[in-house]
Amino acid sequence: MRLLIIGSLNGQLTMATKIAIDGGATVTHADDTAVALKVLRSSGADLLMVDVALDIAGLIEKLEQERIHVPVVACGVESNARAAVEAIRAGAKEYVPLPPDPELIAAVLAAVAEDAADMIFRDQAMARVVQLADQVAPSDASILITGESGTGKEVLARHVHRKSGRAKKPFISVNCAAIPENLLESELFGHEKGAFTGAVARRVGKFEEADGGTLLLDEISEMDARLQAKLLRALQERVIDRVGGSRPVPVDIRVIATSNRNLADAVREGSFREDLLYRLNVVNLKLPALRERPEDILELAQFFVRKYSAANGVPVRPIAAEARRQLSSARWHGNVRELENTMHRAVLLARGEEIDADAILMPDGSRIETVARGPAEHAAMTAEAVTRTLVGQTVADVERTLILDTLDHCLGNRTHAAKILGISIRTLRNKLNQYSDEGVDVPPPGEARAYGA
């Protein structure tokens, strides 16, 4: 974690610096936003903590202009309420009151470190992908992550980074489709002062910023053919050339690339280099679409409900039965991203004690598109899901899964679960005691298990 602290707040940020260092962060200090921008251009940062009295809106605007993507946290004394509100409106992620509370600073650092890195899954189709990702993560092999838009390719890339030996080094992401072609070269490889009009200072590119860590090239299929050749050299030789530079710069990085297109087709069309594909595709992690991992839909929906309930300061409501059926039968063209947005809206729109079907809406207020299925198709889908889940399990495994899933459904209520299972409460308690002794997570009354990696 690279933390850049901007300003002083009469010395109170010095204490925050010490707390952050004790928490394992590498801390750099800048007196003002101009110095901070120079630091960001040269070495980057994972998080900015900024004196709320400074021009945070202007800083964020400059970060956007220079395409420097880093979260900003405002810091100030509690009496700076108006400045805090303005900072949040300008784009700051959080406001931390001073003097700093060690637990709060630690929580902010942890939140940034874990940002977009949660792997929430239950379906076997997804479990197989994560298992392969965990297997190859400790190596330095290049990885190509493929899948439809919204399936979670960057989330998986961050998971691989966290599981690798580079976890304590930077994870840098570049969206190749979002940056204009004439600027992408400078973004990736950096430039020297005067290399082109507007290059008023030397700037370190994402390759150097990621040195020692992982560089994610998102949507790499959109990269220009000339840049593909330069990227190939960087992967082969582990050196890069800054725009306008006179000597190569060595880099030590692992490259992960993503694409929602079939790159083999792009090679045949002549828009993507075959040798670069071979260099990138040492390991291919293919993410299934959400419709191909049906057991994950409700698991993810519940995760997003908890996430956005906490973010908006509202109580966590359970998802009503009809809403669950609607979610399970939706087409989810936008995959996990669409599901997340849907559940965020549902948390805000829900009334009463549950999130009902009336809260499961599209952005324009219409109902989400669902697939109409008859009894035969429902039965076939259920049989397929059950078969996929049961293959390779023992009878004891199946029994344990059934008991714990039923207990989850009942939010830990032993009496209700025993009735549904058709067993005595004593038998159920004996089984749960056995599972606890075996190290299995058994939810207490009123709670369900938390899934994820």
C-alpha positions in Angstrom: 0.0 0.0 0.0 1.5 3.3 -1.2 0.0 6.2 0.8 0.5 9.8 -0.2 -0.4 12.4 2.5 -1.0 16.0 1.3 -0.9 18.9 3.7 -0.2 19.1 7.4 -3.3 20.2 9.4 -1.0 21.8 12.0 0.9 18.5 12.4 -2.1 16.3 13.0 -1.4 14.3 9.9 1.9 13.3 11.3 0.1 11.0 13.7 -1.9 9.6 10.8 1.4 8.9 9.0 2.7 6.9 12.0 -0.5 4.9 12.2 -0.3 4.1 8.5 3.3 3.0 8.7 2.6 0.8 11.6 -0.1 -0.7 9.5 2.4 -1.7 6.8 1.9 1.3 4.4 4.7 3.1 2.6 4.0 6.8 3.2 5.1 9.8 1.2 4.3 13.4 2.2 3.6 16.4 0.0 3.1 20.0 1.3 0.5 20.9 -1.3 -1.3 19.5 -4.4 1.3 20.8 -6.9 4.0 18.7 -5.1 1.6 15.8 -4.9 1.1 15.8 -8.6 4.8 15.6 -9.2 5.0 12.6 -6.8 2.1 10.9 -8.6 3.7 11.5 -12.0 7.0 10.0 -10.9 6.1 7.1 -8.6 2.3 6.9 -8.3 0.2 6.0 -5.1 -2.6 3.7 -4.1 -4.4 6.2 -1.8 -4.3 10.0 -1.2 -5.1 11.5 2.3 -5.6 15.2 1.8 -6.0 18.1 4.2 -9.6 19.2 3.7 -8.5 22.8 3.7 -6.7 22.3 0.4 -8.4 22.6 -3.0 -9.6 19.0 -3.2 -11.9 19.7 -6.1 -9.1 21.2 -8.1 -6.8 18.3 -7.3 -9.4 15.7 -8.4 -10.0 17.7 -11.6 -6.3 17.6 -12.4 -6.1 13.9 -11.6 -8.9 13.3 -14.1 -7.2 15.5 -16.8 -3.9 13.5 -16.4 -5.8 10.2 -16.2 -4.3 9.4 -12.8 -6.7 7.0 -11.1 -6.3 7.0 -7.3 -8.9 7.2 -4.5 -8.9 10.4 -2.4 -9.7 10.6 1.3 -10.3 14.0 2.9 -9.0 14.6 6.4 -9.9 17.5 8.8 -10.9 18.5 12.3 -14.5 17.7 13.1 -15.4 21.4 12.9 -14.7 21.4 9.2 -18.1 19.9 8.4 -18.8 22.2 5.4 -15.4 21.5 3.9 -15.9 17.8 4.4 -19.3 17.9 2.5 -17.7 19.9 -0.3 -14.8 17.4 -0.5 -17.2 14.4 -0.8 -19.2 16.3 -3.5 -16.0 16.9 -5.4 -15.2 13.2 -5.5 -13.4 12.3 -2.3 -14.3 8.7 -1.3 -14.4 9.3 2.5 -13.9 11.9 5.2 -11.6 11.0 8.2 -11.9 13.3 11.2 -8.8 14.3 13.1 -7.1 13.6 15.5 -6.9 10.2 13.7 -8.4 7.1 15.3 -6.0 4.1 14.7 -8.9 1.7 14.0 -10.4 4.1 11.4 -7.1 4.7 9.6 -6.6 0.9 9.5 -10.1 0.4 8.2 -9.6 2.9 5.4 -6.3 1.3 4.4 -7.9 -2.1 4.5 -10.8 -1.0 2.4 -8.5 0.4 -0.3 -6.4 -2.8 -0.3 -9.5 -5.0 -0.6 -11.2 -2.7 -3.1 -12.9 -4.6 -6.0 -11.0 -7.7 -4.9 -13.7 -9.8 -3.3 -14.4 -13.1 -4.9 -18.0 -14.1 -4.2 -19.0 -17.4 -5.7 -20.9 -20.6 -5.0 -21.4 -22.2 -8.4 -19.1 -25.0 -9.4 -18.5 -23.3 -12.8 -17.0 -20.3 -11.1 -15.2 -22.4 -8.4 -13.2 -24.2 -11.1 -12.0 -20.9 -12.5 -11.0 -19.6 -9.1 -9.2 -22.9 -8.3 -7.1 -22.5 -11.5 -6.4 -18.9 -10.7 -5.2 -19.8 -7.2 -3.0 -22.5 -8.8 -1.2 -20.2 -11.2 -1.1 -17.1 -9.1 2.3 -17.8 -7.4 4.0 -18.0 -10.7 5.0 -15.0 -12.9 3.3 -16.4 -16.0 1.3 -13.9 -18.1 -2.5 -14.5 -17.8 -5.3 -13.8 -20.3 -8.7 -13.4 -18.7 -11.6 -13.7 -21.1 -15.3 -13.4 -20.7 -18.3 -11.2 -21.5 -18.4 -7.6 -20.3 -19.4 -7.3 -16.6 -18.4 -10.9 -15.6 -15.7 -9.6 -13.2 -12.4 -9.9 -15.1 -10.7 -7.1 -13.2 -11.9 -8.6 -9.9 -10.3 -11.9 -10.8 -7.1 -10.1 -11.8 -6.9 -8.5 -8.5 -7.5 -11.8 -6.8 -4.6 -13.3 -8.7 -2.4 -10.4 -7.6 -3.4 -10.8 -4.0 -2.6 -14.5 -4.1 0.8 -13.9 -5.8 4.3 -13.2 -4.4 3.8 -9.6 -5.7 0.8 -8.9 -3.4 2.6 -6.2 -1.4 3.7 -4.4 -4.6 1.5 -2.2 -6.8 -1.5 -3.4 -8.8 -1.9 -1.0 -11.7 -4.8 -1.2 -14.1 -5.0 0.5 -17.6 -8.2 0.4 -19.7 -6.9 0.2 -23.2 -10.3 1.0 -24.7 -10.9 4.2 -22.6 -7.7 6.0 -23.5 -7.3 7.7 -26.9 -4.9 5.9 -29.2 -2.5 8.8 -29.4 -2.2 9.0 -25.6 -2.1 5.3 -24.7 1.6 5.0 -25.5 2.5 7.7 -23.1 0.1 6.3 -20.5 1.8 2.9 -20.7 5.5 3.7 -21.2 5.7 7.3 -19.9 7.4 10.2 -21.7 10.3 12.6 -21.3 9.9 16.3 -21.0 9.4 17.9 -24.4 8.7 14.6 -26.1 5.5 16.1 -27.6 3.4 19.2 -27.3 2.1 19.4 -23.8 4.8 17.2 -22.2 5.9 19.9 -19.7 7.6 17.4 -17.4 8.9 13.8 -17.5 6.2 11.3 -16.5 6.5 7.7 -15.5 4.2 5.4 -17.3 2.1 2.5 -15.9 4.8 -0.1 -16.7 7.3 1.7 -14.3 4.5 2.5 -11.8 3.8 -1.3 -11.6 7.5 -2.2 -11.1 7.7 -5.2 -8.8 3.9 -5.8 -9.0 1.2 -6.5 -11.5 0.0 -4.6 -14.6 -3.5 -5.2 -15.8 -4.1 -4.3 -19.5 -7.9 -4.2 -19.6 -9.6 -4.8 -23.0 -6.3 -5.3 -24.7 -8.0 -6.2 -28.0 -8.5 -2.4 -28.5 -4.7 -1.7 -28.6 -3.2 -0.3 -31.8 -1.0 -2.6 -33.9 2.1 -0.4 -33.4 1.7 -0.4 -29.7 1.2 -4.2 -29.7 4.7 -4.5 -31.2 6.1 -2.2 -28.4 4.2 -4.2 -25.8 5.6 -7.5 -27.2 9.2 -6.2 -26.8 8.4 -5.1 -23.2 7.2 -8.6 -22.4 10.1 -10.4 -24.1 12.9 -8.1 -23.0 11.5 -6.7 -19.7 12.5 -3.2 -20.8 10.5 -0.3 -22.0 11.2 2.9 -24.0 9.7 6.1 -22.8 8.3 8.4 -25.5 11.1 10.7 -26.4 13.6 8.7 -24.3 17.1 7.8 -25.4 17.7 4.6 -23.3 15.7 1.6 -22.3 14.3 1.3 -18.8 14.2 -2.2 -17.1 10.9 -3.2 -15.5 10.0 -6.2 -13.3 6.3 -6.8 -13.7 3.7 -9.5 -14.2 1.2 -8.7 -17.0 -2.5 -9.8 -16.9 -4.6 -8.9 -19.9 -8.4 -9.1 -20.3 -10.6 -9.2 -23.4 -14.3 -9.6 -24.0 -13.5 -10.5 -27.7 -12.2 -13.7 -29.1 -8.5 -12.8 -29.7 -8.0 -15.8 -32.0 -10.7 -14.3 -34.3 -8.9 -10.9 -34.0 -5.6 -12.7 -35.1 -7.4 -14.1 -38.2 -8.8 -10.7 -39.0 -5.4 -9.2 -38.8 -6.2 -6.7 -35.9 -4.2 -8.5 -33.3 -0.6 -10.0 -33.4 -0.4 -13.7 -33.1 3.0 -13.6 -31.4 1.6 -11.2 -28.7 -1.4 -13.5 -28.1 1.0 -16.4 -27.5 3.0 -14.3 -25.1 -0.1 -13.2 -23.2 -2.0 -16.4 -23.2 0.3 -18.6 -21.2 -2.7 -19.3 -19.0 -6.3 -18.6 -20.0 -8.9 -17.9 -17.3 -12.3 -17.9 -19.0 -15.0 -16.4 -16.8 -18.5 -17.8 -17.3 -21.4 -15.5 -17.9 -23.7 -15.0 -14.9 -26.4 -17.0 -16.7 -23.9 -19.9 -16.8 -23.3 -19.8 -13.0 -26.9 -19.7 -11.7 -26.0 -20.6 -8.1 -24.0 -17.4 -7.9 -27.0 -15.1 -8.6 -28.6 -15.0 -5.2 -25.2 -15.3 -3.4 -24.0 -12.2 -5.2 -27.3 -10.4 -4.8 -27.2 -10.9 -1.0 -23.6 -9.7 -0.9 -24.5 -6.5 -2.8 -27.5 -5.9 -0.5 -25.1 -6.0 2.5 -22.6 -3.8 0.8 -24.9 -1.1 -0.3 -27.0 -1.2 2.9 -23.9 -0.4 4.8 -22.8 2.3 2.3 -26.2 4.0 2.5 -26.8 3.6 6.2 -29.9 1.5 5.9 -30.8 -1.8 7.6 -30.0 -5.0 5.7 -33.3 -6.3 4.4 -33.8 -9.9 3.3 -34.8 -10.5 -0.3 -38.4 -11.6 -0.6 -39.3 -15.0 -2.2 -40.8 -13.4 -5.4 -37.9 -11.1 -5.8 -35.5 -14.0 -5.5 -37.4 -15.8 -8.3 -37.3 -12.7 -10.4 -33.5 -12.4 -9.9 -32.9 -16.0 -10.7 -34.9 -15.9 -14.0 -33.4 -12.6 -15.3 -31.3 -12.7 -18.4 -28.5 -10.5 -17.0 -27.1 -9.3 -20.3 -24.8 -7.1 -18.2 -23.7 -10.0 -16.0 -22.4 -9.2 -12.5 -22.1 -5.5 -13.2 -25.8 -5.3 -14.1 -26.8 -7.4 -11.0 -24.8 -5.1 -8.7 -26.4 -2.0 -10.1 -29.9 -3.6 -9.8 -29.3 -4.5 -6.1 -27.9 -1.0 -5.4 -31.2 0.4 -6.7 -33.2 -2.2 -4.8 -31.6 -1.2 -1.5 -32.5 2.4 -2.1 -36.1 1.7 -3.4 -37.1 -1.0 -1.0 -39.8 -0.3 1.6 -40.9 -2.4 4.5 -39.0 -5.3 6.1 -38.0 -7.0 2.8 -36.7 -6.2 -0.6 -39.7 -7.2 -2.7 -40.2 -7.6 -6.4 -41.3 -4.0 -6.8 -37.7 -2.8 -5.9 -36.1 -5.0 -8.6 -36.2 -2.5 -11.5 -34.2 -1.3 -14.5 -32.7 2.2 -14.4 -35.8 3.6 -16.2 -38.1 2.1 -13.7 -39.3 -0.8 -15.8 -39.2 -4.5 -14.7 -36.0 -6.4 -15.4 -36.2 -8.7 -18.4 -36.8 -12.3 -17.3 -36.9 -15.6 -19.2 -40.3 -17.3 -19.2 -39.8 -21.0 -18.4 -42.4 -23.7 -18.3 -42.5 -26.5 -15.7 -40.4 -28.9 -17.9 -37.6 -26.3 -18.4 -37.6 -25.4 -14.7 -37.2 -29.1 -13.9 -34.4 -29.6 -16.4 -32.5 -26.6 -15.0 -32.9 -27.8 -11.5 -31.7 -31.3 -12.4 -28.7 -29.9 -14.2 -27.8 -27.6 -11.3 -28.2 -30.5 -8.8 -26.1 -32.9 -11.0 -23.4 -30.3 -11.4 -23.3 -29.7 -7.7 -23.4 -33.4 -6.6 -20.8 -34.9 -9.0 -17.7 -35.9 -7.1 -19.3 -35.6 -3.6 -19.8 -38.3 -1.0 -23.2 -39.0 0.6 -21.9 -37.3 3.8 -20.9 -34.2 1.7 -24.3 -34.0 0.2 -26.0 -34.4 3.6 -23.9 -31.6 5.1 -24.5 -29.3 2.2 -28.3 -29.9 2.4 -28.4 -29.3 6.2 -26.3 -26.1 6.1 -28.1 -24.7 3.1 -31.4 -25.3 4.8 -30.0 -23.6 8.0 -29.0 -20.6 5.8 -32.5 -20.4 4.4 -33.9 -20.3 7.9 -31.3 -17.8 9.0 -29.9 -20.2 11.6 -33.3 -21.2 13.2 -32.7 -24.8 14.2 -36.4 -25.6 14.8 -37.5 -24.4 11.4 -34.6 -26.1 9.7 -35.3 -29.4 11.4 -39.0 -29.3 10.3 -38.0 -28.6 6.7 -35.5 -31.4 6.7 -37.9 -33.8 8.4 -35.5 -34.7 11.2 -35.6 -34.1 15.0 -34.1 -31.0 16.5 -31.8 -33.4 18.5 -30.5 -35.0 15.3 -29.9 -31.6 13.8 -28.0 -30.4 16.8 -25.9 -33.5 16.8 -25.0 -33.0 13.2 -24.2 -29.3 13.7 -22.0 -30.1 16.6 -20.2 -32.7 14.5 -19.7 -30.2 11.7 -18.3 -27.6 14.1 -15.8 -30.1 15.5 -14.7 -30.7 11.9 -14.0 -27.0 11.5 -17.0 -26.2 9.3 -18.6 -22.8 9.7 -22.0 -23.3 11.3 -24.1 -20.1 11.5 -25.5 -19.0 14.9 -29.2 -18.4 15.3 -30.3 -15.3 13.3 -27.4 -15.5 10.8 -26.4 -17.2 7.6 -23.0 -18.2 6.4 -20.8 -15.7 4.5 -19.4 -17.0 1.3 -16.5 -15.8 -0.7 -12.7 -16.0 -1.1 
